[in-house]
Amino acid sequence: MEIDVFAAAHRGDWERLEALVRRRRRLTGPEVDELVDLYQRVSTQLSAVRSAGGDPALVGRLSGLVARARAAVVGAHDPAWRDLARFLTRTFPAVVYRLRWWWIAASLGTVAFSTAIAVWLVNDPAAMAAMGTPEDIRAYVEHDFENYYVEHPGASFAAQVWTNNAWAAAQALIFGVFLCLPTVYVLALNGANLGTAGGMMVAHGKGDVFFGLIIPHGLLELTAVFVAAGVGLKLGWTVIDPGGRPRGRALAEEVRAAVAVALGLVLVLFVSGLIEGLVTGWVHTTWLRIGIGVAAEAVFLLYVYTLGRKAYREGETGDITAAPQTAPTAA
């Protein structure tokens, strides 16, 4: 093969393909057809040049052109960082916003339950006595509750807290599919623990210590658990009432959205774990501790109610984007 003659004969095809590749996002229908045709032809020409042992520079040029044309024809996947940015700015906050009434209801119900238990303990000596011996209760309110946050190194304690809270949130979310009952149990258990601790501390004049240590990390931590529980309740309710959709399809859609929430809550619980491990027991100025916790909670809610609301109103549901025609569904 005479390389110079071959190149001169086909240079027009190469230049035209180069121009179409550069303009691939603005091509008309006929130009897209032309792009596909030229991609196939130039690929064949590249094979012919390689078979003839042609000029390495020409082989390199055509190889790069074919590779870029292939990306234009089949579509290149967005970079991973772009997927992550979309997840953090649209998918996760949109699902949390869409399901806000579920986790708000979970929040209000759990807080009411905790408050009722705390009030019961404060006003019923018999109930308080059932919590343990007077010596055990005294040790708890005077030392144990406060020492819990400083008895381990901050970093390792933060990691432990993160793991424990992630497991609690996962239970509340995943097991909700069983008609909501396991999620209600997780909420009741957490509410009872919180109410018991609060009631014991308040009854013995340590309410300021209790709230000063719970609020910094508890606001964001409990919000994350409530969000997980709200998603779990929604999953369970979808099994009961799929809302006019086929039950399998409805459940599959909600499960895929729930996965997005689970992934996002890992980050939220990581932040709350850092606050609990590095702030709650180690920042000795109460107003500063509480201020950090309130700020973290405010940032999360602002994030959900700005980015989440915007993405939700634009149609983001948390389901698979650009899903294949056979997106996973539940049987």
CORUR-V873304 format. One record per residue. N is the residue number from 0. PSI is psi in degrees with one decimal (* if undefined). NEAR is the number of other C-alpha atoms within 8 Angstrom. Layout:
N,PSI,NEAR  N,PSI,NEAR
This chain:
0,132.4,4  1,106.5,5  2,-41.9,9  3,-42.4,6  4,-43.1,7  5,-44.0,9  6,-42.3,8  7,-35.0,7  8,-29.8,7  9,2.6,8  10,-34.1,8  11,-41.8,7  12,-42.9,9  13,-43.1,10  14,-38.8,8  15,-41.5,8  16,-40.5,13  17,-43.8,9  18,-40.9,8  19,-37.5,11  20,-40.5,11  21,-29.3,6  22,23.1,8  23,-26.4,9  24,-6.2,4  25,25.1,5  26,145.8,9  27,172.8,6  28,-51.8,6  29,-34.4,6  30,-33.7,9  31,-42.9,10  32,-40.7,8  33,-39.7,8  34,-45.3,13  35,-43.1,9  36,-45.0,8  37,-36.5,10  38,-43.8,12  39,-41.1,8  40,-44.6,8  41,-32.7,12  42,-41.9,9  43,-41.6,8  44,-38.2,8  45,-42.0,11  46,-40.2,8  47,-41.7,8  48,-41.7,12  49,-42.1,9  50,-32.8,7  51,0.7,7  52,45.1,6  53,-174.4,10  54,123.5,8  55,-34.9,6  56,-41.1,6  57,-40.4,8  58,-43.3,12  59,-41.2,8  60,-47.6,8  61,-35.5,10  62,-45.9,9  63,-40.2,8  64,-43.0,11  65,-39.9,11  66,-43.4,8  67,-36.1,9  68,-38.6,12  69,-43.2,10  70,-38.0,9  71,-34.8,10  72,-48.3,8  73,-15.4,6  74,120.5,7  75,141.8,6  76,141.8,4  77,146.6,6  78,155.1,6  79,-37.0,6  80,-31.5,6  81,-38.6,8  82,-42.5,9  83,-42.5,8  84,-40.8,8  85,-40.6,9  86,-45.4,10  87,-31.1,10  88,-13.9,10  89,-60.9,13  90,-59.3,15  91,-53.2,14  92,-30.3,16  93,-41.9,18  94,-42.6,16  95,-40.2,12  96,-43.0,12  97,-36.4,10  98,21.4,11  99,-37.5,10  100,-26.6,8  101,-47.6,12  102,-24.0,14  103,-42.4,11  104,-41.3,9  105,-39.2,13  106,-51.1,10  107,-41.6,8  108,-43.1,8  109,-43.3,12  110,-40.3,9  111,-41.5,8  112,-44.2,12  113,-43.7,14  114,-40.8,9  115,-42.1,9  116,-43.2,12  117,-44.9,14  118,-39.6,9  119,-45.0,10  120,-39.5,14  121,-35.5,12  122,-3.6,6  123,99.9,8  124,-34.9,8  125,-41.4,6  126,-40.4,9  127,-41.6,11  128,-28.3,9  129,-13.1,7  130,-16.7,7  131,-178.7,8  132,157.8,8  133,-36.9,7  134,-42.2,6  135,-43.0,8  136,-42.0,11  137,-42.2,8  138,-38.4,9  139,-49.9,9  140,-27.2,13  141,-25.7,8  142,-54.5,8  143,-44.4,9  144,-46.3,9  145,-38.4,12  146,-21.7,9  147,-33.6,7  148,-6.3,11  149,3.2,10  150,-10.4,6  151,154.2,7  152,142.9,8  153,-45.3,9  154,-46.0,9  155,-35.3,9  156,-40.9,10  157,-41.7,14  158,-41.1,11  159,-44.5,8  160,-42.5,11  161,-46.1,12  162,-47.1,8  163,-44.1,8  164,-36.7,11  165,-38.3,11  166,-42.1,8  167,-43.3,10  168,-39.4,13  169,-40.8,11  170,-46.4,12  171,-34.7,17  172,-54.5,17  173,-46.4,8  174,-6.4,12  175,-21.5,19  176,-20.3,13  177,62.6,8  178,30.8,12  179,-16.8,15  180,-44.8,8  181,-35.1,12  182,-42.7,15  183,-39.0,10  184,-44.8,8  185,-43.1,11  186,-43.7,13  187,-40.5,10  188,-45.8,8  189,-40.4,9  190,-39.5,12  191,-42.4,11  192,-43.9,9  193,-45.3,9  194,-37.9,14  195,-48.0,12  196,-45.9,9  197,-43.0,11  198,-42.9,14  199,-43.0,14  200,-45.4,13  201,-40.4,12  202,-24.5,10  203,23.8,8  204,21.9,7  205,25.8,10  206,-36.9,11  207,-38.1,8  208,-43.2,9  209,-55.2,11  210,-31.8,8  211,-25.2,11  212,-25.5,12  213,-42.0,10  214,-44.5,11  215,-50.6,17  216,-24.4,14  217,-33.1,11  218,-54.0,12  219,-39.4,14  220,-48.7,13  221,-35.3,8  222,-42.1,10  223,-42.9,12  224,-40.0,12  225,-39.0,14  226,-45.5,14  227,-42.5,16  228,-39.6,17  229,-40.8,17  230,-40.8,15  231,-41.3,17  232,-39.1,15  233,-40.3,13  234,-46.5,15  235,-39.2,13  236,-30.0,12  237,-35.2,13  238,-39.3,11  239,-46.9,7  240,95.2,7  241,-2.5,12  242,42.3,6  243,-7.8,4  244,157.0,7  245,137.3,7  246,-43.4,10  247,-43.9,9  248,-44.6,10  249,-44.4,12  250,-40.8,14  251,-42.3,11  252,-43.5,10  253,-34.2,12  254,-42.8,9  255,-37.8,11  256,-36.8,12  257,-34.8,11  258,-40.8,8  259,-42.0,13  260,-43.1,13  261,-43.3,11  262,-42.3,8  263,-37.4,10  264,-23.4,11  265,-42.5,9  266,-41.5,8  267,-45.2,11  268,-27.6,14  269,-43.1,9  270,-45.7,8  271,-34.4,13  272,-40.2,14  273,-41.6,12  274,-44.5,13  275,-37.8,14  276,-29.1,17  277,-11.7,12  278,-52.6,11  279,-50.9,14  280,-5.7,13  281,-18.3,7  282,113.3,10  283,-6.4,6  284,112.1,6  285,-45.7,8  286,-31.2,6  287,-42.1,8  288,-50.8,15  289,-39.3,11  290,-39.8,9  291,-43.8,9  292,-43.0,15  293,-40.1,11  294,-42.9,8  295,-42.4,9  296,-42.2,10  297,-39.6,8  298,-42.9,8  299,-47.4,9  300,-39.0,8  301,-40.5,8  302,-46.0,10  303,-43.2,13  304,-1.3,10  305,-69.2,8  306,-41.7,12  307,-46.4,18  308,-42.2,13  309,-48.4,9  310,-39.3,13  311,-43.7,14  312,-20.8,7  313,3.8,6  314,3.3,6  315,129.0,12  316,-13.7,10  317,-5.5,11  318,173.8,9  319,128.0,7  320,144.7,4  321,44.0,4  322,151.1,7  323,168.4,5  324,-22.2,4  325,59.6,5  326,145.4,7  327,137.0,5  328,160.6,9  329,146.7,7  330,*,3
